[in-house]
């Protein structure tokens, strides 16, 4: 896997995590929503 492929993988993963966080927020699962959003922010800087 090239460096660019690694970067794209992590960015796509962060986008997925953010979508998951939004879904959890809509389900009123606030603690998990915040946790997942935090993880996506760490990756997607």
Secondary structure as UniProt FT lines:
FT   HELIX           3..26
FT   TURN            27..28
FT   HELIX           30..43
//
